[in-house]
Amino acid sequence: MSRSRDWRVEAVRRIEADNNRSADTHLFRLELPGIPNAELYFKDESTHPTRSLKHRLARSLFLYAICNGWVEDGTTVIEASSGSTAVSEAYFARLLGLEFIAVMPKSTSPEKITAIEFYGGRCHFVDSSGEIYAASQRLAEETGGHYMDQFTFAERATDWRGNNNIAQSIFEQMAAERHPVPRWIVVSAGTGGTAATIGRYLSYQSHSTRLCVCDPENSVFYNCYTEDRGDITIDAGSRVEGIGRPRCEPSFLPGVIDHMIQVPDVATFAAMRVLAERVDHLPGGSTGTNLYAALQVIRDMVDEGLSGSVVTLLCDPGERYRETYYSDAWLAQNGFDIAPYTAQINRFLDTGVWLDI
């Protein structure tokens, strides 16, 4: 018992020391030349050590599992992940000297697979995203390891009251802006954990800010929210890596959400290209989803004659998607014509005029 406790204390120390070495992520503004009464900010989560929003989640999941006694010295850690969470969990597993196995669809980008393996993780592939849950549980049983299960524990592993979570960080960084309290925060849903953290924090702090969650195609979250159902499932997997799910995950909490928007995949791929051209960042796919939804929120503000700020997230770097979303050949092969949406977004940014497609 003493040896197990000693390892636990040392594991927590290593994780906290790693956190102390890491600065908070930046908040930058996208210029809106045609919309003078609104500001749009991006919380750049790509500056974490593992270069994605999921670094926060992985840290919280490891601390939660260690303090619950689920992960100990020699435990094999298994996670169901299409990429970024697995990259971050592989990082923390290596920090603690633990074996890590990521269970993911075969369609996961090669760049993410390489990143997982760079941190010493091993990849176990399944044919479709719907198979990752059972395969992860089976591997945990076979290895005597622990299935981290981000989709269940994301909403409870993070301290939503504060403790430098992403919501608290946003409000501290917005304090000196023209509109320091955002009208809206816009996030996409992968596990639902980030939305749960932000939504709870907004209520706990009595902020007037509202939460909009966006969802890609081939995902059930939007329908679960609009139809007030938790039993909807689909067979297809999301084409935007890291967000969208084939079932309503336990960490998805509709009650903390004020509004949801479903974003066409083609609009996602157009939006990330537009952002890459206008700022010194190369964003990943989910950031395109966030941007397109945030612009619709700003469009509605313009229509209502409202001023204010909107904050969304840059979730991970676009370098991980050079062979897919940033490839013209890949877009053509998959039937995506982004030109109409690119024109729509640029027109709105430059003139404030939104024309539906």
C-alpha positions in Angstrom: 0.0 0.0 0.0 2.8 2.4 0.9 4.6 1.7 -2.4 1.4 2.4 -4.3 0.8 5.6 -2.5 4.4 6.7 -3.0 4.1 6.2 -6.8 0.8 8.1 -6.8 2.4 11.1 -5.0 5.3 11.1 -7.4 3.0 10.8 -10.5 0.9 13.8 -9.4 4.1 15.8 -8.7 5.4 15.1 -12.2 2.1 16.1 -13.8 1.9 19.3 -11.7 5.6 20.1 -12.4 4.9 19.7 -16.1 1.9 22.1 -15.8 4.0 24.7 -14.0 6.5 24.6 -16.9 3.7 25.3 -19.4 2.5 28.9 -19.9 -1.1 29.6 -20.5 -2.3 29.7 -24.1 -2.7 32.9 -26.1 -5.9 34.7 -27.1 -5.7 36.5 -30.4 -8.2 38.5 -32.4 -9.3 38.1 -36.0 -9.8 41.4 -37.7 -13.4 42.0 -38.9 -13.0 44.9 -41.4 -16.7 45.0 -42.3 -18.1 44.5 -38.8 -16.9 47.4 -36.6 -19.1 46.7 -33.6 -18.0 43.1 -33.1 -14.8 41.4 -32.1 -13.9 37.8 -32.7 -11.2 36.1 -30.5 -9.5 32.7 -30.7 -8.1 30.9 -27.7 -5.1 29.3 -29.3 -4.9 25.8 -27.7 -2.4 24.7 -30.3 0.4 26.2 -28.1 0.2 23.4 -25.5 3.1 21.0 -25.4 1.2 18.4 -27.4 -0.3 21.2 -29.6 -4.0 20.8 -29.0 -7.0 21.5 -26.7 -6.9 17.9 -25.6 -3.7 18.5 -23.6 -5.9 20.1 -20.8 -8.2 17.1 -21.0 -5.5 14.5 -20.9 -3.9 16.1 -17.9 -7.2 16.2 -16.0 -8.0 12.6 -17.0 -4.6 11.3 -15.7 -5.0 13.2 -12.4 -8.5 11.9 -12.0 -7.6 8.3 -12.7 -4.5 8.4 -10.5 -6.2 10.0 -7.6 -9.1 7.4 -7.9 -6.5 4.6 -7.8 -7.4 3.4 -11.3 -3.9 4.0 -12.7 -0.9 2.8 -10.8 2.8 1.9 -11.5 2.9 -0.4 -14.4 -0.7 0.2 -15.5 -1.3 0.0 -19.3 -3.5 3.0 -20.3 -6.0 2.6 -23.2 -8.0 5.3 -24.8 -10.6 5.5 -27.6 -9.5 8.5 -29.7 -9.4 9.7 -33.3 -6.1 11.5 -32.6 -5.5 14.6 -30.5 -6.6 13.1 -27.2 -4.4 10.1 -27.8 -1.4 12.3 -28.7 -1.8 14.1 -25.4 -2.4 11.0 -23.3 0.6 9.3 -24.9 2.7 12.3 -23.7 1.5 12.0 -20.1 1.9 8.2 -20.2 5.5 8.6 -21.3 6.0 11.2 -18.5 4.9 8.6 -16.0 6.7 5.6 -17.6 3.4 3.9 -18.5 2.5 1.9 -21.7 -0.2 3.6 -23.8 -2.5 2.2 -26.5 -4.8 4.4 -28.6 -7.8 2.8 -30.2 -8.8 4.7 -33.4 -10.5 4.3 -36.8 -8.2 3.4 -39.7 -9.1 6.7 -41.3 -7.2 8.7 -38.7 -4.6 11.1 -40.3 -1.1 9.7 -40.6 0.3 12.8 -39.0 -1.6 12.1 -35.7 -0.5 8.5 -35.8 3.1 9.6 -36.1 2.6 12.0 -33.2 1.2 9.3 -30.9 4.1 7.0 -31.8 6.6 9.8 -31.2 5.5 9.9 -27.5 5.9 6.1 -27.3 2.2 5.2 -27.8 0.9 2.2 -29.8 -2.0 2.4 -32.2 -4.8 -0.2 -32.4 -7.0 0.3 -35.5 -10.7 -0.5 -36.0 -12.8 -0.2 -39.1 -15.3 2.5 -37.9 -15.6 5.0 -35.0 -18.5 3.1 -33.5 -16.1 0.1 -32.7 -13.7 2.0 -30.6 -15.6 1.7 -27.3 -15.8 -2.1 -27.2 -12.3 -2.5 -28.6 -10.9 -0.3 -25.9 -12.7 -2.1 -23.1 -11.5 -5.4 -24.5 -7.9 -4.3 -24.6 -8.1 -3.1 -21.0 -9.4 -6.5 -19.9 -6.8 -8.4 -21.9 -3.9 -6.3 -20.6 -5.2 -5.8 -17.1 -4.9 -2.1 -17.8 -7.2 0.9 -17.5 -9.6 2.3 -20.2 -9.4 6.0 -19.6 -12.8 6.6 -21.4 -12.6 10.3 -22.2 -16.2 10.2 -23.5 -17.5 9.4 -20.0 -15.1 11.2 -17.8 -14.3 14.4 -19.7 -17.1 16.4 -18.0 -16.2 15.4 -14.5 -12.4 15.2 -14.5 -12.0 19.0 -15.1 -12.6 21.4 -12.2 -15.3 23.6 -13.8 -15.4 26.1 -10.9 -12.0 27.5 -11.7 -8.4 26.4 -11.0 -7.2 27.9 -14.2 -9.5 25.9 -16.5 -10.1 27.2 -20.0 -13.2 29.3 -19.1 -11.4 31.1 -16.2 -8.5 31.7 -18.5 -10.7 33.2 -21.2 -12.3 35.7 -18.9 -9.0 36.8 -17.3 -7.4 37.4 -20.8 -10.5 39.3 -21.9 -10.4 41.7 -18.9 -8.9 44.7 -20.8 -10.7 44.3 -24.1 -13.4 46.7 -25.3 -16.1 44.1 -24.6 -14.5 42.1 -21.7 -17.5 39.9 -21.1 -18.2 38.0 -24.3 -21.7 37.8 -25.6 -21.0 34.3 -26.8 -18.4 31.6 -26.5 -18.5 29.1 -29.4 -17.0 25.6 -29.1 -17.4 22.4 -31.1 -18.2 19.1 -29.4 -16.0 16.1 -29.3 -16.6 14.5 -25.9 -18.7 17.4 -24.8 -16.3 18.0 -21.9 -15.1 21.5 -22.9 -18.7 22.7 -23.4 -19.6 21.2 -20.0 -16.7 23.0 -18.3 -17.5 26.4 -19.9 -21.2 26.2 -19.5 -21.0 25.3 -15.8 -18.4 28.0 -15.2 -20.7 30.6 -16.9 -23.5 29.7 -14.5 -21.3 29.4 -11.5 -19.8 32.9 -12.1 -23.3 34.4 -13.1 -21.9 35.6 -16.4 -24.3 36.9 -19.0 -22.3 35.1 -21.7 -24.1 32.5 -23.7 -22.7 29.2 -24.9 -23.1 28.0 -28.5 -22.0 24.5 -29.4 -21.4 23.6 -33.0 -21.5 20.1 -34.5 -20.3 18.7 -37.9 -22.1 16.4 -40.2 -22.2 12.7 -39.3 -22.7 13.5 -35.6 -25.6 13.1 -33.3 -25.0 15.9 -30.8 -27.1 18.5 -32.7 -30.1 16.2 -33.0 -29.8 15.0 -29.4 -30.0 18.7 -28.4 -32.8 19.9 -30.7 -34.9 16.7 -30.2 -34.1 16.4 -26.4 -33.1 12.8 -26.8 -30.0 10.9 -25.7 -30.6 7.6 -27.6 -29.8 8.7 -31.1 -27.1 6.8 -32.9 -25.7 6.7 -36.5 -23.3 4.4 -38.3 -21.2 7.0 -40.1 -18.2 8.7 -38.5 -17.5 12.4 -38.6 -15.1 13.6 -41.4 -13.8 16.4 -39.1 -11.3 14.7 -36.9 -11.7 15.2 -33.1 -15.3 16.4 -33.1 -18.7 14.8 -33.7 -19.8 11.4 -32.4 -22.0 8.5 -33.6 -23.7 8.4 -30.2 -24.7 10.9 -27.5 -21.7 10.7 -25.1 -22.1 10.8 -21.3 -20.0 13.9 -21.1 -22.4 15.8 -23.4 -24.6 18.0 -21.2 -27.4 19.7 -23.2 -28.6 21.6 -20.1 -25.5 23.9 -20.1 -25.9 24.9 -23.8 -27.9 27.9 -25.0 -27.8 27.3 -28.7 -26.4 24.7 -31.2 -25.4 25.1 -34.9 -24.8 22.2 -37.3 -22.0 23.1 -39.7 -21.6 21.5 -43.2 -18.2 19.9 -43.6 -17.6 21.8 -46.8 -18.1 25.1 -44.8 -15.6 23.8 -42.2 -12.9 23.2 -44.8 -13.5 26.6 -46.4 -13.4 28.4 -43.0 -10.1 26.9 -41.9 -8.5 27.9 -45.3 -9.8 31.5 -44.9 -8.5 31.7 -41.4 -5.1 30.4 -42.5 -4.9 33.2 -45.1 -5.8 36.0 -42.6 -3.7 35.2 -39.6 -0.3 33.7 -38.9 -1.7 30.3 -37.9 -2.5 27.1 -39.7 -5.7 25.8 -38.0 -7.0 22.3 -37.8 -10.4 21.1 -39.0 -12.4 21.7 -35.8 -11.3 25.3 -35.8 -13.0 25.7 -39.2 -16.2 24.4 -37.6 -15.8 26.8 -34.7 -15.1 29.8 -37.0 -18.1 29.2 -39.3 -20.5 28.9 -36.3 -19.0 32.0 -34.7 -19.6 34.0 -37.9 -23.2 32.9 -37.9 -23.5 34.1 -34.3 -21.9 37.4 -35.3 -24.3 37.6 -38.3 -27.2 37.4 -35.9 -25.7 40.1 -33.6 -25.4 42.4 -36.7 -29.0 41.7 -37.7 -30.2 42.5 -34.1 -28.0 45.7 -34.0 -25.9 44.3 -31.1 -22.3 45.0 -30.4 -19.9 42.8 -28.4 -17.3 40.1 -28.4 -17.3 36.4 -29.4 -14.7 33.9 -28.3 -14.0 30.6 -29.9 -11.1 28.1 -30.0 -8.2 27.2 -32.2 -8.1 23.6 -31.2 -5.0 22.1 -33.0 -2.5 22.9 -35.7 -3.3 22.4 -39.4 0.0 20.7 -40.1 -1.7 17.5 -39.0 -4.1 17.8 -42.0 -1.8 18.7 -44.9 -2.7 15.4 -46.7 -6.5 15.9 -46.1 -8.2 19.2 -45.5 -5.4 21.3 -46.9 -5.0 19.1 -50.0 -7.0 20.3 -53.1 -6.8 16.7 -54.4 -8.3 15.3 -51.3 -11.2 17.8 -51.4 -11.9 17.1 -55.0 -11.7 13.3 -54.4 -14.3 13.6 -51.6 -16.6 15.9 -53.5 -16.0 19.2 -51.6 -16.3 22.4 -53.5 -15.2 25.0 -51.0 -15.3 28.0 -53.4 -18.8 29.2 -52.6 -18.3 29.1 -48.9 -14.9 30.7 -49.1 -16.5 33.6 -51.0 -19.3 33.8 -48.5 -16.9 34.0 -45.5 -14.6 36.5 -47.1 -17.5 38.7 -48.1 -18.9 38.7 -44.6 -15.6 39.5 -43.0 -14.9 42.4 -45.4 -18.4 43.9 -45.8 -20.6 42.5 -43.0 -23.0 41.1 -45.6 -24.0 37.5 -45.2 -25.4 35.8 -48.3 -26.9 32.3 -47.8 -25.7 29.5 -50.0 
